[in-house]
Amino acid sequence: MNAGKIFEKNVKDSVDEEKIYFYRLRDSPSSFNINDKNKNNKNPVRFSPSNDYDFILFQDGHFFAIELKSTQSTSISIGSNIDDKTTWKGKSIKFNQVKGLLKANKHNLIHAGFLLNFRQFDKTFWLDISEFEKFCRSTSKVSINMADVVRHGGILVDQTLKKVNYRYDIQKMINDVILSDI
């Protein structure tokens, strides 16, 4: 299992599903054979997942749309023009994810954003999509680093290393995000 999938599993395992509704949107398959009768088909139809975000959390009337990103690097690749899909070159954060989170964020009691995990520093942050959008509009950078996240209101998520895996205080994160929106 790659580091991103481990991060997703650790976040899921950190949710108290007795108190918080949790749902992981399913990824689309990366390819399939359109013609099963022809086993020699060398041209399967390919497409990439296009979910707007990874997870849905719901608690006490608050809906969270969350995209998870994990990196061993010091920064996460983003695009260069938040208004133009053709010039968005983000390898980590995709254009459709930004647009999907912005769309969700327009509604009352919906909190949309990223959980950004910087493995090199053992730190994870919630970054609201509106703050991410402000960052993108204020810079020509094509990546976001931890200092940028902090400068743009990133909320540090408490985490504890159990033998191998992390546990994240998702309940505290939810409370902190709701309080930051008041």
C-alpha positions as CSV (number, residue, x, y, z in Angstrom):
1,M,0.0,0.0,0.0
2,N,1.4,3.4,-1.0
3,A,1.9,6.2,1.6
4,G,-1.2,8.1,0.4
5,K,-3.4,5.1,0.9
6,I,-1.9,4.5,4.3
7,F,-2.7,8.1,5.2
8,E,-6.3,7.6,4.0
9,K,-6.6,4.4,6.1
10,N,-5.2,6.1,9.1
11,V,-7.6,9.0,8.8
12,K,-10.6,6.6,8.4
13,D,-9.4,4.6,11.4
14,S,-9.3,7.8,13.4
15,V,-13.0,8.6,12.9
16,D,-15.3,7.6,15.7
17,E,-18.1,6.4,13.5
18,E,-20.5,6.2,16.5
19,K,-20.4,10.0,16.6
20,I,-19.3,11.1,13.1
21,Y,-20.8,9.9,9.8
22,F,-17.9,8.9,7.5
23,Y,-18.0,8.0,3.8
24,R,-15.1,7.3,1.4
25,L,-16.1,8.1,-2.1
26,R,-15.1,5.2,-4.4
27,D,-12.4,5.8,-7.0
28,S,-13.2,4.8,-10.5
29,P,-11.1,2.0,-12.0
30,S,-8.1,3.2,-14.0
31,S,-9.0,1.1,-17.0
32,F,-11.3,-1.6,-18.3
33,N,-11.6,-3.6,-21.4
34,I,-14.6,-2.4,-23.4
35,N,-14.8,-5.7,-25.4
36,D,-14.6,-8.7,-23.1
37,K,-15.1,-11.1,-26.0
38,N,-11.9,-9.9,-27.6
39,K,-9.2,-11.0,-25.1
40,N,-6.5,-9.6,-27.4
41,N,-7.8,-6.0,-27.3
42,K,-4.7,-3.9,-26.9
43,N,-6.6,-0.6,-26.5
44,P,-8.6,-0.7,-23.2
45,V,-10.6,2.4,-22.4
46,R,-8.7,4.4,-19.8
47,F,-9.9,7.2,-17.5
48,S,-8.7,8.6,-14.2
49,P,-10.7,9.1,-11.1
50,S,-12.6,12.4,-11.1
51,N,-14.1,12.6,-7.7
52,D,-14.3,16.1,-6.4
53,Y,-12.9,14.9,-3.0
54,D,-12.1,11.8,-1.0
55,F,-14.2,11.8,2.1
56,I,-17.5,13.0,3.5
57,L,-17.8,13.6,7.2
58,F,-21.1,14.7,8.8
59,Q,-21.7,15.6,12.4
60,D,-24.4,17.7,14.2
61,G,-25.5,19.5,11.0
62,H,-22.0,20.2,9.7
63,F,-20.9,18.5,6.4
64,F,-17.3,18.2,5.6
65,A,-16.0,17.6,2.0
66,I,-12.3,16.6,2.3
67,E,-9.6,15.9,-0.1
68,L,-6.5,14.2,1.4
69,K,-3.0,14.8,0.2
70,S,0.2,13.3,1.6
71,T,3.7,14.1,0.6
72,Q,7.3,13.2,1.6
73,S,8.4,16.4,0.0
74,T,8.4,19.8,1.5
75,S,5.6,21.0,-0.8
76,I,2.5,19.8,-2.7
77,S,2.2,20.4,-6.4
78,I,-0.7,22.7,-7.4
79,G,-1.7,24.4,-10.6
80,S,-0.8,27.9,-11.7
81,N,-4.2,29.3,-12.8
82,I,-7.2,28.5,-10.6
83,D,-9.6,29.8,-13.3
84,D,-8.3,27.9,-16.3
85,K,-8.3,24.1,-16.6
86,T,-6.1,24.2,-19.6
87,T,-3.3,25.9,-17.8
88,W,-3.7,24.1,-14.4
89,K,-0.7,21.8,-14.1
90,G,-1.1,20.5,-10.6
91,K,0.2,16.9,-10.3
92,S,-1.1,16.4,-6.7
93,I,-4.0,18.7,-6.4
94,K,-6.2,18.4,-9.5
95,F,-8.3,21.2,-11.1
96,N,-11.6,19.2,-10.6
97,Q,-10.8,18.8,-6.9
98,V,-10.4,22.5,-6.4
99,K,-13.6,23.3,-8.4
100,G,-15.6,20.6,-6.6
101,L,-14.5,21.8,-3.1
102,L,-15.2,25.4,-4.1
103,K,-18.7,24.4,-5.3
104,A,-19.4,22.5,-2.0
105,N,-18.1,25.5,0.1
106,K,-20.8,27.8,-1.3
107,H,-23.4,26.2,0.9
108,N,-24.1,27.0,4.5
109,L,-22.8,24.5,7.0
110,I,-20.5,22.8,4.5
111,H,-16.8,22.9,5.3
112,A,-14.7,22.0,2.3
113,G,-10.9,21.7,2.2
114,F,-7.8,19.7,2.2
115,L,-6.1,17.5,4.8
116,L,-2.5,18.1,3.9
117,N,0.0,15.6,5.4
118,F,3.7,16.6,5.3
119,R,5.3,13.3,6.3
120,Q,8.8,14.7,6.4
121,F,7.7,17.0,9.3
122,D,5.2,14.6,10.9
123,K,2.5,17.4,10.6
124,T,-1.0,17.4,9.1
125,F,-3.1,20.5,8.5
126,W,-6.7,21.3,7.6
127,L,-6.7,24.0,4.9
128,D,-10.1,25.5,4.0
129,I,-10.7,25.7,0.2
130,S,-11.4,29.4,0.4
131,E,-7.9,30.0,1.9
132,F,-6.4,27.7,-0.7
133,E,-8.1,29.8,-3.4
134,K,-6.7,33.0,-1.8
135,F,-3.3,31.5,-1.8
136,C,-3.6,30.5,-5.5
137,R,-4.8,34.0,-6.5
138,S,-1.9,35.7,-4.5
139,T,1.0,33.8,-6.0
140,S,2.6,32.4,-9.1
141,K,4.0,29.4,-7.2
142,V,3.1,26.0,-8.5
143,S,3.3,24.3,-5.1
144,I,2.2,24.9,-1.6
145,N,4.5,24.3,1.4
146,M,3.9,24.0,5.1
147,A,4.7,27.7,5.8
148,D,2.2,28.7,3.1
149,V,-0.4,26.5,4.7
150,V,0.2,28.1,8.1
151,R,0.2,31.6,6.7
152,H,-3.2,30.9,5.1
153,G,-4.9,29.8,8.2
154,G,-4.1,26.1,8.1
155,I,-5.3,24.3,11.3
156,L,-2.8,21.9,12.7
157,V,-4.4,18.5,13.3
158,D,-3.3,16.7,16.4
159,Q,-1.8,13.3,15.6
160,T,-0.3,10.5,17.6
161,L,2.1,7.9,16.3
162,K,1.0,4.4,17.4
163,K,3.6,1.8,16.7
164,V,3.5,2.2,12.9
165,N,0.4,4.2,12.1
166,Y,-0.9,7.6,13.1
167,R,-4.2,8.4,14.8
168,Y,-5.6,11.9,14.1
169,D,-7.9,13.8,16.4
170,I,-10.7,14.2,13.9
171,Q,-13.2,15.3,16.5
172,K,-10.9,18.1,17.6
173,M,-10.3,19.1,14.0
174,I,-14.0,19.3,13.3
175,N,-14.5,21.5,16.4
176,D,-11.5,23.7,15.4
177,V,-12.8,24.1,11.8
178,I,-16.4,25.0,13.0
179,L,-15.0,27.5,15.5
180,S,-12.7,29.1,12.8
181,D,-15.8,29.7,10.7
182,I,-17.7,31.7,13.4
